């Protein structure tokens, strides 16, 4: 086997080029936009397939220096935390509360189902966790972050399995959400009429992202805040492991610190951090970090996990569809808005928030009635608020089953 080793600079250069390739493919292939497949997945997974072919047919294997992957990952989760406003929980009202609690419950259900089925199939429980909320409700970011933690606890191929599960969920969530809503509307003969949601619209206006002109000085300030949360998160994680014997991944610690900082800042206005500046840093860090994770996938490791992983994912998909049809639809009001929200629920419960938005858009385009409630509630919950419970739940499972 011939090994091609890439140093840290070459690895980062390749990741950047693959990310640009993924962005180009998004623009050129409409199907990728319809399924909301992220650019890092297109570029990085494409290289992983190339690496699999090179290993299988030419005896060439690639080795990467991923030294920058962990800092980029921690920075991304810090930016996620900086968007976690707990004040939304008080302002959102019943619709937001019901939907958010359901999303939290889904994270627990996905973890429990994945761990249980993996154990019954004779696999490591953490493999089931990787095919649970880590990869489904958590998406590619959480899959790439928690996979190495599971591998460190002895689950061979956990990162590959988690990212493969996230890919499955992204496609399934994009394909099933709108049909579920159409089934509910036709089965229950729902009147095609959207509710008035003045309170939620006021909330959306009050929480509209802040914008400022991007300058070097502004980026320096935001990067400094992100770096402070990263260092504090590293300190918190190290002390939790050393003194309490609790596994708290460094990126989770950074996210918690960032959430605390965000909510203290809302009360005392200590520093102005425009949302568009945070988004620039978040998009860049996530793009390169996730591309690195995808291009480093060792797809041949899936051979031993294939059937077990597929069985878990199929059961997870059936579970969320049944939950949307028989539980969520009734809890959300048994009306048109509820059906549209169910499409979003399936979208980001299996994939990500862009899946949810695309699903809901497809339903509204089909019936020519826009659901303001759905397009306010689903993105607010799916973007950050889900992680307030989902990430701690995953961390708890790592400690218990690892």
Secondary structure, 3 states (H helix, E strand, C coil): CEEEEECHHHHHHHHHHHHHHHHHHHHHCHHHHHCCCCHHHHHHHHHHHHHHHHHHHHCEEEEECCHHHHHHHHHHHHHHHHCCCCHHHHHCHHHHHHHHHHHHHHHHHHHHHHHHHHHHCCCCHHHHHHCCCCCCCCHHHHHHHHHHHHHHCCCCCHHHHHHHHHHHHHHHHHHHHHHHHHHHHHHCCCCCCCCCCHHHHHHHHHCCCCCCCCCHHHHHHHHHHHHHHHHHHHHHHHHHHHHHCCCCCHHHHHHHHHHHHHHHHHHHCCCCCCHHHHHHHHHHHHHHHHHHHHHCCCHHHHHHCHHHHHHHHHHHHHHHHHHHHHHHHHHCCCCHHHHHHHHHHHHHHHCCHHHHHHHHHHHHHHHCCCCHHHHHHHHHHHHHHCHHHHHHHHHHHHHHHC
